[in-house]
């Protein structure tokens, strides 16, 4: 057993040990955050409609077999910290059903484990970003109208989600069980659909319409050339005015069961990107790139009939298509399951298993000597205290980077999430 495997196994044993003392730790601290809401600051600001949240994510991963290297240490440690602020504009300015939101993020990773050890096209660490200062990556205003059935959001946006239909994340490519790299799967292909050209926190606007309980429609656009560390005014209002446009519709039905309704969500979306681009094997550029996607999730079984309790079994699936002349990845699908509360006394713990498969463009067969890359990931998110979760995970990556000279990789890791 090599040193990387020993370290990874040690991290798994540390998580198991944490589970053994978790119940005692929960009794020792009933606080939902480590600092009790910034030592009472949030409670003091509540009458003014302002709320702060700070979280810290630390990840260790080691490539224990295959890939491009099992010995390089660079890229194994990574992490991020996120500071969020919500402001109720009705309490501040008297404007009903209005919200102002800001999100700042910092990262300290020097290297990406894919670049040093794995070589995956998908990315085995969706939380990774090169070391950067504290950037304001989201700033937006949201207004609800027509009895909260119509909402619009404008500002510097994250287009990968934000609205909810009957408690399910939607607009755009949302998913109940595979949508959050801080608490669910770590592999990027099990967080969002890699065939969708999401802008990088760009200036834009999104409209969400939910005229009936089970159905919604959402459309939006954001600066296609955005960079999260910049305001976006230069790329939005100067030079080329490229915007990525997206439209999504879906239903959120509930199925009957002996333990109450089983919530599901079924989404289909389309995107349009006017930027000139092409696959990796040519310098010829094409405009007006288009594609579509599907994202579904469904709770299959509940442990009890408490409406608010989410313990039980759920499943998800995704599909995405992008044209081969303008994209390296042309067809993609993923699926998996999640079980919350699998063990007695561990009601908030989550076990997840997912598989993702992406097919490379047949026009880029020089760059990609294998037809596809796929990944299988297993994780267990253990809620040690209300403010700390530890998640060990194992990923098996087939054909990393679509490179025939790189063998399948096994990546073991553990993630710690602390809410301050």
FENWOUR-V301136 format. One record per pair of residues at least 24 apart in sequence whose ideal C-beta (glycine too) atoms are under 6 Angstrom apart, sorted by the first residue. I is the first residue (numbers start at 1). J is the second residue. Records with the same first field share a line. If there is no record, write none. Layout:
BEGIN
I = J + J
END
This chain:
BEGIN
4 = 62 + 64 + 70
5 = 64
7 = 62
8 = 62 + 64 + 412
11 = 414
12 = 392
15 = 390 + 392
18 = 384 + 390
19 = 382
22 = 384
25 = 384 + 385
26 = 385
29 = 385
32 = 386
33 = 387 + 419 + 420
34 = 387 + 420
35 = 420
49 = 87 + 88 + 91 + 92
50 = 87
51 = 86
52 = 85
53 = 84
54 = 83 + 420
55 = 82 + 419
56 = 81 + 418
57 = 127 + 182 + 417
58 = 416
59 = 415
60 = 413 + 414
61 = 113 + 411 + 413
62 = 412
63 = 117 + 118 + 409 + 411
64 = 410 + 412
65 = 410
66 = 407 + 408 + 409
67 = 117 + 118 + 119 + 400 + 409
68 = 119 + 406
69 = 117
72 = 116 + 117
74 = 111 + 116
75 = 111 + 112 + 113 + 116
78 = 109 + 128
79 = 108
80 = 107 + 127
81 = 106
97 = 144
98 = 143
99 = 142
100 = 141
101 = 140
102 = 139
103 = 137 + 138
104 = 134 + 136
105 = 137
106 = 134
107 = 132
118 = 400 + 409
119 = 400 + 401 + 406
120 = 397 + 400
121 = 373 + 401
122 = 187 + 188 + 189
123 = 188
124 = 187 + 395 + 411
125 = 186
126 = 181 + 188 + 191
127 = 181
135 = 228 + 229
137 = 201 + 228
149 = 210 + 211
150 = 209
151 = 208
152 = 207
153 = 206
154 = 205
156 = 201 + 203 + 232
157 = 204 + 222
158 = 201
159 = 198 + 199 + 222
160 = 192 + 198
163 = 208
165 = 216 + 252
166 = 252
168 = 252 + 265
171 = 208 + 218 + 248
172 = 246 + 248 + 269
173 = 295
175 = 295 + 297 + 316
176 = 297
177 = 297 + 314 + 316 + 338
178 = 316
182 = 417
183 = 381
185 = 354 + 377
186 = 393
187 = 375 + 377 + 395
189 = 356
190 = 354 + 356 + 377
193 = 293 + 318 + 320
194 = 329 + 332
195 = 291 + 320 + 322 + 329 + 332
196 = 271 + 293
197 = 244 + 273
199 = 223 + 224 + 226 + 244
200 = 226 + 227 + 228
201 = 226 + 228
202 = 226 + 232
203 = 232 + 236
214 = 251 + 252 + 253
215 = 251
217 = 249
218 = 248
219 = 247
220 = 246
221 = 245
224 = 275
242 = 274 + 275
244 = 273
245 = 272
246 = 271
259 = 302 + 304 + 305
260 = 302 + 305
262 = 299
263 = 299
264 = 298
265 = 297
266 = 296
267 = 295
268 = 294
269 = 293
277 = 326
278 = 326
279 = 328 + 361 + 363 + 364
280 = 328 + 364 + 367
281 = 364 + 366 + 367
286 = 325 + 326
289 = 326
291 = 321 + 322
292 = 321
293 = 320
294 = 319
303 = 341
310 = 340
311 = 340 + 341 + 347
313 = 339
314 = 338
324 = 361 + 363
328 = 360 + 361 + 364
329 = 358
330 = 359 + 361
331 = 359
332 = 358
333 = 357
348 = 383
349 = 382 + 383
350 = 381
351 = 380
352 = 379
353 = 378
360 = 402
368 = 402
369 = 404
370 = 399 + 402 + 404
373 = 399 + 402
374 = 398
387 = 419
388 = 418
389 = 417
390 = 416
391 = 415
END
